[in-house]
Amino acid sequence: MTKKEKIMEAAIRLFCSLGFQNTSTTKITKEAGVGTGTLFLYFKSKDQLVNDLYLEIKKEMQVYHHVFSNSNLAFKDQLNTFWVEVVHWGLANPDKFKFLMQFKNSPYLTRITMDEVSEDHKFVAEVMQKAIADGLIINQPFEFLMALFTSQFLSIIQYLTLQNNDQQEALIQTSFEILWNGIKKN
């Protein structure tokens, strides 16, 4: 693992456990096992570190958008596959998930970062607009649909993280059905 990766992993852990204000750059470098000045070789400031982490994690999640390119699957099946994969990602990466939820509306994210995230959302917005145009889901603003997805995503991951449940796969599928029933066009 590179020094930069060590710094990023340590920062995610500390931001999630201590918050932004209580996480100093000194704490991050100590946790990462690197020299104090090393962080500044890669990041101008703690704010830049937060922005870079946010973008890095969002890019990691973009991998799951591939399913929407599979024209052999109906939209509901594409969305279901995406949902299951992203929930599994959240369960496998609890600190990254928590970081995303903690900073998604943060004042520490710059306009540049938010613009890059918006670029990523254009693809998803186009997929949703096509589903609306095809009469598959309700005609609502993209931001509203994303808010529904995010709240359901947060709920199922929090629930499964706190429960020692042998019905995990069934609950993930149930959470998708609840989401689908809320957005499908009757």
HUHUCOR-V100803 format. One record per backbone hydrogen bond with DSSP energy under -0.5 kcal/mol. CO is the residue of the C=O (numbers start at 0). NH is the residue of the N-H. If there is no record, write none. Layout:
BEGIN
co	nh
CO	NH
CO	NH
END
This chain:
BEGIN
co	nh
1	5
2	6
3	7
4	8
5	9
6	10
7	11
8	12
9	13
10	14
11	15
12	16
13	17
13	18
14	18
19	22
21	23
23	27
24	28
25	29
26	30
27	31
28	32
28	33
29	32
34	37
34	38
35	38
36	39
37	40
37	41
38	41
38	42
44	48
45	49
46	50
47	51
48	52
49	53
50	54
51	55
52	56
53	57
54	58
55	59
56	60
57	61
58	62
59	62
60	63
61	64
62	65
63	66
64	67
65	68
66	69
68	70
69	72
73	77
74	78
75	79
76	80
77	81
78	82
79	83
80	84
81	85
82	86
83	87
84	88
85	89
86	90
87	91
88	92
92	96
93	97
94	98
95	99
96	100
97	101
98	102
99	103
102	105
105	108
109	113
110	114
111	115
112	116
113	117
114	118
115	119
116	120
117	121
118	121
118	122
119	122
119	123
120	124
121	125
122	126
123	127
124	128
125	129
126	130
127	131
128	132
129	133
130	135
130	136
131	134
135	184
137	139
140	144
141	145
142	146
143	147
144	148
145	149
146	150
147	151
148	152
149	153
150	154
151	155
152	156
153	157
154	158
155	159
156	160
157	161
158	162
162	164
164	167
166	170
167	171
168	172
169	173
170	174
171	175
172	176
173	177
174	178
175	179
176	180
177	181
178	181
178	182
179	182
179	183
182	137
END
